[in-house]
């Protein structure tokens, strides 16, 4: 789920991101910064998220370019399973 959401940010797939966001925390809209280019995702760790789990976290660093400078975003994201599908809930 984490990799597919990262890819959706990279290709600016607003519909996929909103569809995979938990209803209680999903924003009403998303605006992408046209200056940001996502180019690498490093998964640093995870908890839960297995076949029999209903919750899990993914710790990651996403790398991007903006104004010809490289940056990264670190996050520990929480996911939950709803009706057999994983959705992003929030940051831990």
mmCIF file of the C-alpha atoms, coordinates in Angstrom:
data_MODEL
# 
_entry.id   MODEL 
# 
loop_
_atom_site.group_PDB 
_atom_site.id 
_atom_site.type_symbol 
_atom_site.label_atom_id 
_atom_site.label_alt_id 
_atom_site.label_comp_id 
_atom_site.label_asym_id 
_atom_site.label_entity_id 
_atom_site.label_seq_id 
_atom_site.pdbx_PDB_ins_code 
_atom_site.Cartn_x 
_atom_site.Cartn_y 
_atom_site.Cartn_z 
_atom_site.occupancy 
_atom_site.B_iso_or_equiv 
_atom_site.pdbx_formal_charge 
_atom_site.auth_seq_id 
_atom_site.auth_comp_id 
_atom_site.auth_asym_id 
_atom_site.auth_atom_id 
_atom_site.pdbx_PDB_model_num 
ATOM 1  C CA . UNK A 1 1  ? 0.000   0.000   0.000   1.00 0.00 ? 1  UNK A CA 1 
ATOM 2  C CA . UNK A 1 2  ? 2.797   2.427   0.878   1.00 0.00 ? 2  UNK A CA 1 
ATOM 3  C CA . UNK A 1 3  ? 4.565   1.987   -2.455  1.00 0.00 ? 3  UNK A CA 1 
ATOM 4  C CA . UNK A 1 4  ? 1.368   2.386   -4.451  1.00 0.00 ? 4  UNK A CA 1 
ATOM 5  C CA . UNK A 1 5  ? 0.477   5.595   -2.596  1.00 0.00 ? 5  UNK A CA 1 
ATOM 6  C CA . UNK A 1 6  ? 4.002   6.931   -3.128  1.00 0.00 ? 6  UNK A CA 1 
ATOM 7  C CA . UNK A 1 7  ? 3.667   6.186   -6.851  1.00 0.00 ? 7  UNK A CA 1 
ATOM 8  C CA . UNK A 1 8  ? 0.307   7.958   -6.869  1.00 0.00 ? 8  UNK A CA 1 
ATOM 9  C CA . UNK A 1 9  ? 1.972   11.067  -5.421  1.00 0.00 ? 9  UNK A CA 1 
ATOM 10 C CA . UNK A 1 10 ? 4.760   10.802  -7.990  1.00 0.00 ? 10 UNK A CA 1 
ATOM 11 C CA . UNK A 1 11 ? 2.322   10.644  -10.929 1.00 0.00 ? 11 UNK A CA 1 
ATOM 12 C CA . UNK A 1 12 ? -0.224  12.950  -9.273  1.00 0.00 ? 12 UNK A CA 1 
ATOM 13 C CA . UNK A 1 13 ? -3.054  10.399  -9.156  1.00 0.00 ? 13 UNK A CA 1 
ATOM 14 C CA . UNK A 1 14 ? -5.453  12.317  -6.937  1.00 0.00 ? 14 UNK A CA 1 
ATOM 15 C CA . UNK A 1 15 ? -8.320  9.802   -7.303  1.00 0.00 ? 15 UNK A CA 1 
ATOM 16 C CA . UNK A 1 16 ? -6.222  6.849   -6.105  1.00 0.00 ? 16 UNK A CA 1 
ATOM 17 C CA . UNK A 1 17 ? -4.865  8.767   -3.121  1.00 0.00 ? 17 UNK A CA 1 
ATOM 18 C CA . UNK A 1 18 ? -8.317  9.848   -1.990  1.00 0.00 ? 18 UNK A CA 1 
ATOM 19 C CA . UNK A 1 19 ? -9.743  6.343   -2.543  1.00 0.00 ? 19 UNK A CA 1 
ATOM 20 C CA . UNK A 1 20 ? -7.020  4.806   -0.343  1.00 0.00 ? 20 UNK A CA 1 
ATOM 21 C CA . UNK A 1 21 ? -7.385  7.352   2.477   1.00 0.00 ? 21 UNK A CA 1 
ATOM 22 C CA . UNK A 1 22 ? -9.454  6.523   5.568   1.00 0.00 ? 22 UNK A CA 1 
ATOM 23 C CA . UNK A 1 23 ? -12.807 8.353   5.438   1.00 0.00 ? 23 UNK A CA 1 
ATOM 24 C CA . UNK A 1 24 ? -12.295 9.904   8.891   1.00 0.00 ? 24 UNK A CA 1 
ATOM 25 C CA . UNK A 1 25 ? -9.020  11.609  7.927   1.00 0.00 ? 25 UNK A CA 1 
ATOM 26 C CA . UNK A 1 26 ? -9.386  12.020  4.137   1.00 0.00 ? 26 UNK A CA 1 
ATOM 27 C CA . UNK A 1 27 ? -9.145  15.632  2.946   1.00 0.00 ? 27 UNK A CA 1 
ATOM 28 C CA . UNK A 1 28 ? -11.901 16.979  0.716   1.00 0.00 ? 28 UNK A CA 1 
ATOM 29 C CA . UNK A 1 29 ? -9.348  17.705  -2.005  1.00 0.00 ? 29 UNK A CA 1 
ATOM 30 C CA . UNK A 1 30 ? -5.645  17.461  -2.820  1.00 0.00 ? 30 UNK A CA 1 
ATOM 31 C CA . UNK A 1 31 ? -3.468  20.063  -4.472  1.00 0.00 ? 31 UNK A CA 1 
ATOM 32 C CA . UNK A 1 32 ? -0.104  19.003  -5.881  1.00 0.00 ? 32 UNK A CA 1 
ATOM 33 C CA . UNK A 1 33 ? 2.865   21.348  -5.962  1.00 0.00 ? 33 UNK A CA 1 
ATOM 34 C CA . UNK A 1 34 ? 3.929   21.468  -9.632  1.00 0.00 ? 34 UNK A CA 1 
ATOM 35 C CA . UNK A 1 35 ? 7.527   22.185  -8.534  1.00 0.00 ? 35 UNK A CA 1 
ATOM 36 C CA . UNK A 1 36 ? 7.857   18.906  -6.613  1.00 0.00 ? 36 UNK A CA 1 
ATOM 37 C CA . UNK A 1 37 ? 9.245   15.812  -8.336  1.00 0.00 ? 37 UNK A CA 1 
ATOM 38 C CA . UNK A 1 38 ? 9.239   12.623  -6.237  1.00 0.00 ? 38 UNK A CA 1 
ATOM 39 C CA . UNK A 1 39 ? 12.086  10.307  -7.236  1.00 0.00 ? 39 UNK A CA 1 
ATOM 40 C CA . UNK A 1 40 ? 12.793  7.699   -4.528  1.00 0.00 ? 40 UNK A CA 1 
ATOM 41 C CA . UNK A 1 41 ? 11.122  5.886   -1.656  1.00 0.00 ? 41 UNK A CA 1 
ATOM 42 C CA . UNK A 1 42 ? 13.024  4.108   1.125   1.00 0.00 ? 42 UNK A CA 1 
ATOM 43 C CA . UNK A 1 43 ? 11.001  1.825   3.398   1.00 0.00 ? 43 UNK A CA 1 
ATOM 44 C CA . UNK A 1 44 ? 12.813  1.922   6.750   1.00 0.00 ? 44 UNK A CA 1 
ATOM 45 C CA . UNK A 1 45 ? 10.588  -0.358  8.789   1.00 0.00 ? 45 UNK A CA 1 
ATOM 46 C CA . UNK A 1 46 ? 7.114   -1.595  9.468   1.00 0.00 ? 46 UNK A CA 1 
ATOM 47 C CA . UNK A 1 47 ? 4.944   -3.039  12.213  1.00 0.00 ? 47 UNK A CA 1 
ATOM 48 C CA . UNK A 1 48 ? 1.922   -5.267  11.690  1.00 0.00 ? 48 UNK A CA 1 
ATOM 49 C CA . UNK A 1 49 ? 0.230   -5.149  8.332   1.00 0.00 ? 49 UNK A CA 1 
ATOM 50 C CA . UNK A 1 50 ? 0.354   -8.896  7.860   1.00 0.00 ? 50 UNK A CA 1 
ATOM 51 C CA . UNK A 1 51 ? -2.244  -11.237 6.443   1.00 0.00 ? 51 UNK A CA 1 
ATOM 52 C CA . UNK A 1 52 ? -4.092  -11.565 9.751   1.00 0.00 ? 52 UNK A CA 1 
ATOM 53 C CA . UNK A 1 53 ? -3.617  -7.965  10.936  1.00 0.00 ? 53 UNK A CA 1 
ATOM 54 C CA . UNK A 1 54 ? -6.087  -5.091  10.733  1.00 0.00 ? 54 UNK A CA 1 
ATOM 55 C CA . UNK A 1 55 ? -3.531  -2.367  11.504  1.00 0.00 ? 55 UNK A CA 1 
ATOM 56 C CA . UNK A 1 56 ? 0.039   -1.596  10.602  1.00 0.00 ? 56 UNK A CA 1 
ATOM 57 C CA . UNK A 1 57 ? 2.608   1.144   10.303  1.00 0.00 ? 57 UNK A CA 1 
ATOM 58 C CA . UNK A 1 58 ? 5.208   1.933   7.670   1.00 0.00 ? 58 UNK A CA 1 
ATOM 59 C CA . UNK A 1 59 ? 8.251   4.077   8.437   1.00 0.00 ? 59 UNK A CA 1 
ATOM 60 C CA . UNK A 1 60 ? 9.681   5.644   5.302   1.00 0.00 ? 60 UNK A CA 1 
ATOM 61 C CA . UNK A 1 61 ? 11.733  8.409   3.750   1.00 0.00 ? 61 UNK A CA 1 
ATOM 62 C CA . UNK A 1 62 ? 10.462  9.861   0.467   1.00 0.00 ? 62 UNK A CA 1 
ATOM 63 C CA . UNK A 1 63 ? 12.929  11.842  -1.644  1.00 0.00 ? 63 UNK A CA 1 
ATOM 64 C CA . UNK A 1 64 ? 11.964  14.722  -3.902  1.00 0.00 ? 64 UNK A CA 1 
ATOM 65 C CA . UNK A 1 65 ? 13.346  17.625  -5.877  1.00 0.00 ? 65 UNK A CA 1 
ATOM 66 C CA . UNK A 1 66 ? 12.037  21.159  -5.711  1.00 0.00 ? 66 UNK A CA 1 
ATOM 67 C CA . UNK A 1 67 ? 13.637  24.274  -7.159  1.00 0.00 ? 67 UNK A CA 1 
ATOM 68 C CA . UNK A 1 68 ? 16.596  22.119  -8.267  1.00 0.00 ? 68 UNK A CA 1 
ATOM 69 C CA . UNK A 1 69 ? 17.317  21.120  -4.660  1.00 0.00 ? 69 UNK A CA 1 
ATOM 70 C CA . UNK A 1 70 ? 16.973  17.642  -3.151  1.00 0.00 ? 70 UNK A CA 1 
ATOM 71 C CA . UNK A 1 71 ? 14.866  17.140  -0.063  1.00 0.00 ? 71 UNK A CA 1 
ATOM 72 C CA . UNK A 1 72 ? 13.336  14.249  1.836   1.00 0.00 ? 72 UNK A CA 1 
ATOM 73 C CA . UNK A 1 73 ? 10.278  13.659  3.956   1.00 0.00 ? 73 UNK A CA 1 
ATOM 74 C CA . UNK A 1 74 ? 10.379  11.222  6.862   1.00 0.00 ? 74 UNK A CA 1 
ATOM 75 C CA . UNK A 1 75 ? 7.143   9.757   8.154   1.00 0.00 ? 75 UNK A CA 1 
ATOM 76 C CA . UNK A 1 76 ? 5.722   6.844   10.113  1.00 0.00 ? 76 UNK A CA 1 
ATOM 77 C CA . UNK A 1 77 ? 2.296   6.211   8.577   1.00 0.00 ? 77 UNK A CA 1 
ATOM 78 C CA . UNK A 1 78 ? -0.535  4.238   10.113  1.00 0.00 ? 78 UNK A CA 1 
ATOM 79 C CA . UNK A 1 79 ? -2.742  2.025   7.947   1.00 0.00 ? 79 UNK A CA 1 
ATOM 80 C CA . UNK A 1 80 ? -5.927  0.117   8.773   1.00 0.00 ? 80 UNK A CA 1 
ATOM 81 C CA . UNK A 1 81 ? -7.854  -2.537  6.915   1.00 0.00 ? 81 UNK A CA 1 
ATOM 82 C CA . UNK A 1 82 ? -11.459 -1.759  5.973   1.00 0.00 ? 82 UNK A CA 1 
ATOM 83 C CA . UNK A 1 83 ? -13.490 -4.418  4.160   1.00 0.00 ? 83 UNK A CA 1 
ATOM 84 C CA . UNK A 1 84 ? -10.310 -6.334  3.256   1.00 0.00 ? 84 UNK A CA 1 
ATOM 85 C CA . UNK A 1 85 ? -8.606  -3.233  1.777   1.00 0.00 ? 85 UNK A CA 1 
ATOM 86 C CA . UNK A 1 86 ? -5.751  -1.271  3.376   1.00 0.00 ? 86 UNK A CA 1 
ATOM 87 C CA . UNK A 1 87 ? -6.209  2.493   3.707   1.00 0.00 ? 87 UNK A CA 1 
ATOM 88 C CA . UNK A 1 88 ? -3.972  5.269   5.016   1.00 0.00 ? 88 UNK A CA 1 
ATOM 89 C CA . UNK A 1 89 ? -5.179  6.583   8.373   1.00 0.00 ? 89 UNK A CA 1 
ATOM 90 C CA . UNK A 1 90 ? -2.642  9.135   9.633   1.00 0.00 ? 90 UNK A CA 1 
ATOM 91 C CA . UNK A 1 91 ? 0.912   9.834   10.799  1.00 0.00 ? 91 UNK A CA 1 
ATOM 92 C CA . UNK A 1 92 ? 2.065   8.244   14.037  1.00 0.00 ? 92 UNK A CA 1 
# 
